Amino acid sequence: MRLYSIKCNKEKKLNEVKRMESEKEKYVVQSYGIKLIKPVGVDEGDWDFAGKVLRDLDYACFRVKNKAATRTYMNVIEKLEYENIHGKGTYDKYFKTRYGKTFSAYNSECAREDKELNKGDLYREYFNLMAREGEKVVKYNMKKILNGNASNITFKRNQPVPITSRMIFITKESGKYYAELTLLSPEKAKELGRKGKNGTRIKFLLSSKGQEKVILDRLTSGEYDLRDSHIHVKKKGNKLTNYLIIAYRHKVKDDNDLIPNKVLGVDLGVSKAAYMAVSESPVSEYINGGEIEQFRNGVEARRNGMRNQLKYHSSNRSGHGRATKLKPLEKLREKVSNFRKLTNHRYAKFIVDTALKNNCSIIQMEELKGISKNDTFLKRWSYFDLQEKIENKAIAVGIEVKKVSPKFTSQRCNKCGYIDKESRKSQEKFECVNCGHKTNADLNAARNLSMLNVEKEIKAQCKAQKIKY
């Protein structure tokens, strides 16, 4: 009787732990770029000063990261050589004895004490953060570098600059949103006569359109938690635009009754912008692709017309420089960019809503690296941007996003599994040369992508058919 009682108690406790685990609140961290409109407060409209601070920070970032990356690379090589002689696990102790600190601490110290880059104007913490990011990227890629599958890491200009959450203060005043960013060193603030604890900060008015406003509202209300973020000085042509890439944490909606391992396969195509198929189900959906192509063609026709008109431009545009003459073309380019972003938002929402409606816990798509250089349509359509938006919206509702190799997903018959490029009769038609199955080519690919272990299945079929994978 006692043994039975102990067993029951153990099972009861185990079930209680499982219940608590399932009820545990899940959180997700996401990010969103919000434009810094202008400096305000004591620096009202003074982009000369605020802009120089941000540009100095941008310049320091790529230089510090590159120096930190070089030190990290040399440290890893030294570690391998040392442990080859003295045994595995001996180097870290040796390094700490030699320098009195860990390599990460030493790397950050080198960045802080670099008088060429840290001239005392910028907040010191940035140099720690930049060095850590440079070190992290090298260590992550070191195995590939040593195997010859990747080159040494080099950071280019206009790197996102890391900033901690405690260096950002977001407020809402009279319906507008502001971000105070800690940018200046206390010494520089004192030199400029900026008094008080806020002297090291520069205050910016933030853009608050659409999704930006939603995020900022939830941050200021406390619904979202602000996390470590980035400042990005983005260069387009000769124009610099400044962004705060806000990272925020929030609860995942977990009341969607998602079925484990149920997959929504998503294939991007030409005749159909996106074709979706649900695993082990006849359910499918699609988004027509003509909308984007039609808009792009219309705008490009207008742009070509404007280019021709510029050859015979009127005198009212003469003498104002090339930038003024090309301004209408730039506006059209911006119009296309905005349309793509808006369209991708709509498409991403529809795709995620389709997954929710069918209780899919996974959305599976092709890996971006598989895009051919000839896939002009997909490149113009901003496939990368769409995938990012799908991921962001999916994560927010607790759906996992998986990416698989695009190899043979369009050539494999979803009915019999046979792989043959001749089965793809045209851009729209698929007819299996083995079993005769006929269907839309994009739907066939979507059904393949709706298989949980599609890569494994394709590799096995390639082996059976003696096809090089």
Buried (B, 14 or more C-beta within 10 A) or exposed (E): EEEEEEEEEEEEEEEEEEEEEEEEEEEBEBBBBBBBBBBBBBBEEBBEEBBEBBEBBBBBBBBBBBBBBBBBBEBBEBBEEBBEEEEEEEBEEBBBEEEEEEBBBBBBBBBBEBEEBBEEBBBEBBBBBBBBBBBBBBBEBBEEBEEEEEEEBEBEEBBBBBBBBEBBBBBBEEEEBBBBBBBBBBEBBEEEEBEEEBBBBBBBBBBBEEEBBEBBBBBBEEEBBBBBBBBBBBEEEEEBEBBBBBBBEBBBEBEBEBEEEBBBBBBBBBBBBBBBBBBEBEBBBBBEBEBBBEBBEEBEEBBEEBEEEBEEEEEEBEEEEEEEBBEBBEEBBEBBEEBBBEBBBEBBEBBBEBBBEBBBBBBBBBBEEEBEEEBEBBEBBBBEBBBBBBBBBBBBBBBBBBBBBBBBBBBBBBBEBBBBEEBBEEEBEBBBBBEEBEBBBBBBBBBBBBBBEBBEBBBEBBEEEEBEE
